Amino acid sequence: MTERRIARFFHELARRVAWPVEVVLTGGAAARLEGGVRPTVDVDFEARARSRRGAAWAALTAAIAEAGH
């Protein structure tokens, strides 16, 4: 996973979500952005939204899936 691909994923996610979401990047992708060279094939993160209920949380989950394709 390159820095460019990580940035592209979050750019695509931001295009799909119209409300504030805090993202905590973890794992190999976080290490990569901090200068690590160990390869990774995915982006591990936690998404924190004000509401985890109903349509907003379902829309966030769908946006994450769409951004990853």
MMTF fields as JSON, N, C-alpha, C and O atoms, coordinates in Angstrom:
{
  "mmtfVersion": "1.0.0",
  "mmtfProducer": "UNKNOWN",
  "numBonds": 275,
  "numAtoms": 276,
  "numGroups": 69,
  "numChains": 1,
  "numModels": 1,
  "chainsPerModel": [1],
  "groupsPerChain": [69],
  "chainIdList": ["A"],
  "bondAtomList": [4, 2, 8, 6, 12, 10, 16, 14, 20, 18, 24, 22, 28, 26, 32, 30, 36, 34, 40, 38, 44, 42, 48, 46, 52, 50, 56, 54, 60, 58, 64, 62, 68, 66, 72, 70, 76, 74, 80, 78, 84, 82, 88, 86, 92, 90, 96, 94, 100, 98, 104, 102, 108, 106, 112, 110, 116, 114, 120, 118, 124, 122, 128, 126, 132, 130, 136, 134, 140, 138, 144, 142, 148, 146, 152, 150, 156, 154, 160, 158, 164, 162, 168, 166, 172, 170, 176, 174, 180, 178, 184, 182, 188, 186, 192, 190, 196, 194, 200, 198, 204, 202, 208, 206, 212, 210, 216, 214, 220, 218, 224, 222, 228, 226, 232, 230, 236, 234, 240, 238, 244, 242, 248, 246, 252, 250, 256, 254, 260, 258, 264, 262, 268, 266, 272, 270],
  "bondOrderList": [1, 1, 1, 1, 1, 1, 1, 1, 1, 1, 1, 1, 1, 1, 1, 1, 1, 1, 1, 1, 1, 1, 1, 1, 1, 1, 1, 1, 1, 1, 1, 1, 1, 1, 1, 1, 1, 1, 1, 1, 1, 1, 1, 1, 1, 1, 1, 1, 1, 1, 1, 1, 1, 1, 1, 1, 1, 1, 1, 1, 1, 1, 1, 1, 1, 1, 1, 1],
  "groupList": [{"groupName": "MET", "atomNameList": ["N", "CA", "C", "O"], "elementList": ["N", "C", "C", "O"], "formalChargeList": [0, 0, 0, 0], "bondAtomList": [1, 0, 2, 1, 3, 2], "bondOrderList": [1, 1, 2], "singleLetterCode": "M", "chemCompType": "L-PEPTIDE LINKING"}, {"groupName": "THR", "atomNameList": ["N", "CA", "C", "O"], "elementList": ["N", "C", "C", "O"], "formalChargeList": [0, 0, 0, 0], "bondAtomList": [1, 0, 2, 1, 3, 2], "bondOrderList": [1, 1, 2], "singleLetterCode": "T", "chemCompType": "L-PEPTIDE LINKING"}, {"groupName": "GLU", "atomNameList": ["N", "CA", "C", "O"], "elementList": ["N", "C", "C", "O"], "formalChargeList": [0, 0, 0, 0], "bondAtomList": [1, 0, 2, 1, 3, 2], "bondOrderList": [1, 1, 2], "singleLetterCode": "E", "chemCompType": "L-PEPTIDE LINKING"}, {"groupName": "ARG", "atomNameList": ["N", "CA", "C", "O"], "elementList": ["N", "C", "C", "O"], "formalChargeList": [0, 0, 0, 0], "bondAtomList": [1, 0, 2, 1, 3, 2], "bondOrderList": [1, 1, 2], "singleLetterCode": "R", "chemCompType": "L-PEPTIDE LINKING"}, {"groupName": "ILE", "atomNameList": ["N", "CA", "C", "O"], "elementList": ["N", "C", "C", "O"], "formalChargeList": [0, 0, 0, 0], "bondAtomList": [1, 0, 2, 1, 3, 2], "bondOrderList": [1, 1, 2], "singleLetterCode": "I", "chemCompType": "L-PEPTIDE LINKING"}, {"groupName": "ALA", "atomNameList": ["N", "CA", "C", "O"], "elementList": ["N", "C", "C", "O"], "formalChargeList": [0, 0, 0, 0], "bondAtomList": [1, 0, 2, 1, 3, 2], "bondOrderList": [1, 1, 2], "singleLetterCode": "A", "chemCompType": "L-PEPTIDE LINKING"}, {"groupName": "PHE", "atomNameList": ["N", "CA", "C", "O"], "elementList": ["N", "C", "C", "O"], "formalChargeList": [0, 0, 0, 0], "bondAtomList": [1, 0, 2, 1, 3, 2], "bondOrderList": [1, 1, 2], "singleLetterCode": "F", "chemCompType": "L-PEPTIDE LINKING"}, {"groupName": "HIS", "atomNameList": ["N", "CA", "C", "O"], "elementList": ["N", "C", "C", "O"], "formalChargeList": [0, 0, 0, 0], "bondAtomList": [1, 0, 2, 1, 3, 2], "bondOrderList": [1, 1, 2], "singleLetterCode": "H", "chemCompType": "L-PEPTIDE LINKING"}, {"groupName": "LEU", "atomNameList": ["N", "CA", "C", "O"], "elementList": ["N", "C", "C", "O"], "formalChargeList": [0, 0, 0, 0], "bondAtomList": [1, 0, 2, 1, 3, 2], "bondOrderList": [1, 1, 2], "singleLetterCode": "L", "chemCompType": "L-PEPTIDE LINKING"}, {"groupName": "VAL", "atomNameList": ["N", "CA", "C", "O"], "elementList": ["N", "C", "C", "O"], "formalChargeList": [0, 0, 0, 0], "bondAtomList": [1, 0, 2, 1, 3, 2], "bondOrderList": [1, 1, 2], "singleLetterCode": "V", "chemCompType": "L-PEPTIDE LINKING"}, {"groupName": "TRP", "atomNameList": ["N", "CA", "C", "O"], "elementList": ["N", "C", "C", "O"], "formalChargeList": [0, 0, 0, 0], "bondAtomList": [1, 0, 2, 1, 3, 2], "bondOrderList": [1, 1, 2], "singleLetterCode": "W", "chemCompType": "L-PEPTIDE LINKING"}, {"groupName": "PRO", "atomNameList": ["N", "CA", "C", "O"], "elementList": ["N", "C", "C", "O"], "formalChargeList": [0, 0, 0, 0], "bondAtomList": [1, 0, 2, 1, 3, 2], "bondOrderList": [1, 1, 2], "singleLetterCode": "P", "chemCompType": "L-PEPTIDE LINKING"}, {"groupName": "GLY", "atomNameList": ["N", "CA", "C", "O"], "elementList": ["N", "C", "C", "O"], "formalChargeList": [0, 0, 0, 0], "bondAtomList": [1, 0, 2, 1, 3, 2], "bondOrderList": [1, 1, 2], "singleLetterCode": "G", "chemCompType": "PEPTIDE LINKING"}, {"groupName": "ASP", "atomNameList": ["N", "CA", "C", "O"], "elementList": ["N", "C", "C", "O"], "formalChargeList": [0, 0, 0, 0], "bondAtomList": [1, 0, 2, 1, 3, 2], "bondOrderList": [1, 1, 2], "singleLetterCode": "D", "chemCompType": "L-PEPTIDE LINKING"}, {"groupName": "SER", "atomNameList": ["N", "CA", "C", "O"], "elementList": ["N", "C", "C", "O"], "formalChargeList": [0, 0, 0, 0], "bondAtomList": [1, 0, 2, 1, 3, 2], "bondOrderList": [1, 1, 2], "singleLetterCode": "S", "chemCompType": "L-PEPTIDE LINKING"}],
  "groupTypeList": [0, 1, 2, 3, 3, 4, 5, 3, 6, 6, 7, 2, 8, 5, 3, 3, 9, 5, 10, 11, 9, 2, 9, 9, 8, 1, 12, 12, 5, 5, 5, 3, 8, 2, 12, 12, 9, 3, 11, 1, 9, 13, 9, 13, 6, 2, 5, 3, 5, 3, 14, 3, 3, 12, 5, 5, 10, 5, 5, 8, 1, 5, 5, 4, 5, 2, 5, 12, 7],
  "groupIdList": [1, 2, 3, 4, 5, 6, 7, 8, 9, 10, 11, 12, 13, 14, 15, 16, 17, 18, 19, 20, 21, 22, 23, 24, 25, 26, 27, 28, 29, 30, 31, 32, 33, 34, 35, 36, 37, 38, 39, 40, 41, 42, 43, 44, 45, 46, 47, 48, 49, 50, 51, 52, 53, 54, 55, 56, 57, 58, 59, 60, 61, 62, 63, 64, 65, 66, 67, 68, 69],
  "secStructList": [7, 7, 2, 2, 2, 2, 2, 2, 2, 2, 2, 2, 2, 2, 2, 2, 7, 7, 1, 7, 3, 3, 3, 3, 3, 3, 2, 2, 2, 2, 2, 2, 2, 6, 6, 7, 7, 7, 7, 7, 1, 1, 7, 3, 3, 3, 3, 3, 3, 1, 7, 7, 1, 2, 2, 2, 2, 2, 2, 2, 2, 2, 2, 2, 2, 2, 2, 6, 7],
  "xCoordList": [0.859, 0.0, 0.904, 1.729, 0.738, 1.541, 0.836, -0.367, 1.591, 1.004, -0.077, -1.11, 0.167, -0.803, -2.117, -3.189, -2.046, -3.276, -4.034, -5.265, -3.307, -3.951, -4.684, -5.842, -4.003, -4.62, -5.825, -6.838, -5.727, -6.84, -8.06, -9.189, -7.831, -8.938, -9.678, -10.906, -8.929, -9.582, -10.186, -11.18, -9.608, -10.213, -11.567, -12.558, -11.601, -12.86, -13.885, -15.073, -13.44, -14.359, -14.926, -16.128, -14.085, -14.533, -15.539, -16.457, -15.377, -16.34, -17.72, -18.726, -17.768, -19.033, -19.727, -20.89, -19.034, -19.586, -19.74, -18.78, -20.954, -21.256, -21.338, -21.879, -20.819, -20.858, -19.498, -18.736, -19.191, -17.889, -17.699, -18.569, -16.551, -16.153, -14.679, -13.85, -14.371, -12.982, -12.435, -13.084, -11.248, -10.624, -9.331, -8.504, -9.164, -7.931, -7.277, -7.764, -6.187, -5.473, -4.568, -3.863, -4.583, -3.779, -3.062, -3.212, -2.298, -1.684, -0.606, 0.018, -0.411, 0.642, 0.497, 1.5, -0.732, -0.939, -0.476, 0.128, -0.755, -0.282, 1.239, 1.866, 1.823, 3.282, 3.877, 4.908, 3.234, 3.719, 3.757, 4.728, 2.712, 2.668, 3.684, 4.048, 4.133, 5.151, 6.56, 7.534, 6.666, 7.975, 8.366, 9.472, 7.484, 7.783, 7.859, 7.238, 8.605, 8.773, 8.171, 8.169, 7.669, 7.054, 5.792, 4.931, 5.667, 4.509, 3.194, 3.169, 2.123, 0.778, -0.155, 0.123, -1.254, -2.183, -3.547, -4.451, -3.696, -4.998, -4.811, -3.694, -5.927, -5.932, -6.8, -8.018, -6.16, -6.889, -7.157, -6.255, -8.402, -8.747, -10.035, -10.812, -10.232, -11.486, -12.168, -11.525, -13.452, -14.234, -15.121, -15.864, -15.033, -15.846, -16.781, -16.347, -18.054, -19.075, -19.952, -20.061, -20.561, -21.424, -22.566, -22.949, -23.096, -24.219, -23.835, -23.342, -24.056, -23.828, -25.162, -25.225, -26.202, -27.528, -28.059, -27.66, -28.96, -29.791, -29.08, -28.019, -29.682, -29.26, -27.855, -27.12, -27.463, -26.137, -25.033, -24.071, -25.165, -24.139, -24.141, -23.074, -25.304, -25.391, -24.768, -24.085, -24.997, -24.419, -22.898, -22.2, -22.376, -20.932, -20.327, -19.297, -20.956, -20.481, -20.465, -19.504, -21.506, -21.563, -20.49, -19.875, -20.261, -19.248, -17.856, -17.038, -17.58, -16.292, -16.114, -15.051, -17.144, -17.068, -16.865, -16.064, -17.581, -17.475, -16.099, -15.525, -15.579, -14.279, -13.151, -12.13, -13.336, -12.32, -12.318, -11.45, -13.259, -13.317, -12.766, -12.743],
  "yCoordList": [-1.172, 0.0, 1.234, 1.417, 2.052, 3.267, 4.432, 4.379, 5.474, 6.674, 7.234, 7.719, 7.161, 7.674, 6.904, 7.506, 5.583, 4.78, 5.033, 5.057, 5.221, 5.538, 6.87, 6.988, 7.867, 9.188, 9.117, 9.768, 8.338, 8.208, 7.585, 8.023, 6.56, 5.932, 6.953, 7.036, 7.732, 8.692, 9.863, 10.44, 10.216, 11.247, 10.75, 11.479, 9.529, 8.954, 8.826, 9.064, 8.457, 8.37, 9.755, 9.891, 10.765, 12.135, 12.639, 13.382, 12.244, 12.658, 12.072, 12.637, 10.939, 10.224, 10.527, 10.167, 11.181, 11.436, 12.939, 13.696, 13.365, 14.796, 15.292, 16.371, 14.54, 14.949, 14.637, 13.834, 15.261, 15.049, 13.612, 13.032, 13.061, 11.732, 11.83, 12.306, 11.385, 11.327, 9.955, 8.938, 9.928, 8.676, 8.493, 9.401, 7.305, 6.947, 5.849, 4.719, 6.184, 5.253, 4.384, 4.89, 3.074, 2.134, 1.181, 1.269, 0.289, -0.786, -0.324, 0.723, -1.14, -0.906, 0.391, 1.015, 0.81, 2.063, 3.25, 4.184, 3.22, 4.288, 4.294, 5.352, 3.117, 3.018, 3.539, 4.211, 3.233, 3.698, 5.221, 5.8, 5.866, 7.327, 7.948, 9.116, 7.155, 7.618, 7.265, 7.481, 6.715, 6.422, 4.962, 4.616, 4.102, 2.674, 2.102, 2.627, 1.05, 0.44, -0.96, -1.572, -1.459, -2.788, -2.766, -1.909, -3.693, -3.671, -4.019, -4.785, -3.44, -3.752, -3.719, -3.033, -4.45, -4.503, -3.925, -3.926, -3.428, -2.888, -1.613, -1.23, -0.977, 0.234, -0.061, -0.207, -0.145, -0.378, 0.961, 1.787, 1.172, 2.427, 2.27, 1.338, 3.219, 3.314, 4.597, 5.642, 4.528, 5.712, 6.067, 5.23, 7.307, 7.789, 8.871, 9.955, 8.562, 9.512, 9.874, 9.106, 11.027, 11.447, 10.466, 10.194, 9.947, 9.022, 7.674, 7.599, 6.627, 5.279, 4.567, 3.339, 5.345, 4.764, 4.974, 5.889, 4.109, 4.272, 4.567, 4.017, 5.44, 5.721, 6.302, 5.991, 7.14, 7.764, 6.726, 6.761, 5.802, 4.776, 3.822, 3.411, 3.468, 2.607, 3.291, 2.646, 4.596, 5.341, 5.405, 5.301, 5.574, 5.595, 4.23, 4.16, 3.173, 1.823, 1.593, 1.032, 2.012, 1.867, 2.716, 2.275, 3.932, 4.814, 4.215, 4.327, 3.581, 2.921, 1.799, 1.669, 1.002, -0.082, 0.443, -0.103, 1.488, 2.065, 2.687, 2.55, 3.362, 4.029, 3.016, 3.328, 1.818, 0.789, 0.033, -0.809, 0.318, -0.426, 0.364, -0.116],
  "zCoordList": [0.0, 0.0, 0.0, 0.896, -0.994, -1.086, -0.4, -0.143, -0.108, 0.481, -0.443, 0.018, -1.726, -2.706, -2.649, -2.704, -2.539, -2.468, -1.176, -1.17, -0.085, 1.197, 1.084, 1.484, 0.537, 0.37, -0.554, -0.301, -1.618, -2.564, -1.883, -2.104, -1.054, -0.341, 0.52, 0.472, 1.307, 2.196, 1.432, 1.872, 0.311, -0.539, -1.06, -1.022, -1.537, -2.033, -0.918, -1.136, 0.26, 1.399, 1.724, 1.951, 1.748, 2.056, 1.028, 1.375, -0.227, -1.263, -1.021, -1.45, -0.335, -0.143, 1.184, 1.366, 2.106, 3.444, 3.637, 3.485, 3.972, 4.061, 5.504, 5.746, 6.456, 7.845, 8.482, 7.944, 9.617, 10.251, 10.724, 11.373, 10.387, 10.839, 11.235, 10.46, 12.418, 12.863, 12.491, 12.733, 11.907, 11.48, 12.254, 12.326, 12.835, 13.518, 12.69, 12.643, 12.048, 11.189, 12.045, 12.917, 11.801, 12.581, 11.639, 10.42, 12.199, 11.427, 10.457, 10.631, 9.433, 8.459, 7.684, 7.336, 7.407, 6.678, 7.518, 6.991, 8.813, 9.698, 9.743, 9.693, 9.836, 9.858, 8.555, 8.562, 7.453, 6.15, 6.089, 5.601, 6.577, 6.562, 7.528, 7.395, 8.494, 9.44, 8.966, 9.687, 7.743, 7.183, 7.189, 6.773, 7.652, 7.668, 6.256, 5.331, 6.101, 4.777, 4.692, 3.624, 5.794, 5.794, 4.943, 5.142, 3.999, 3.102, 3.81, 4.773, 3.311, 3.778, 2.581, 1.597, 2.652, 1.519, 1.857, 1.022, 3.088, 3.469, 4.29, 4.637, 4.583, 5.407, 6.624, 6.517, 7.767, 9.019, 9.679, 9.817, 10.087, 10.741, 11.525, 11.322, 12.43, 13.166, 12.726, 12.633, 12.457, 12.092, 13.271, 13.783, 13.691, 14.81, 14.292, 13.901, 14.298, 13.86, 15.061, 16.017, 14.997, 16.112, 16.337, 17.475, 15.261, 15.376, 14.789, 13.663, 15.539, 15.031, 14.806, 14.748, 14.686, 14.52, 13.126, 12.406, 12.775, 11.603, 10.307, 10.012, 9.547, 8.184, 8.103, 7.166, 9.062, 9.005, 9.112, 8.346, 10.055, 10.221, 9.026, 8.57, 8.519, 7.337, 6.13, 5.335, 5.986, 4.87, 4.988, 3.979, 6.195, 6.396, 6.043, 5.373, 6.488, 6.17, 4.67, 4.142, 3.978, 2.517, 1.837, 0.866, 2.342, 1.757, 1.899, 0.986, 3.034, 3.23, 2.209, 1.601, 2.025, 1.046, -0.372, -1.13, -0.725, -2.067, -2.295, -3.375, -1.292, -1.439, -1.632, -2.245, -1.114, -1.217, -2.537, -2.767, -3.388, -4.662, -5.795, -6.928]
}
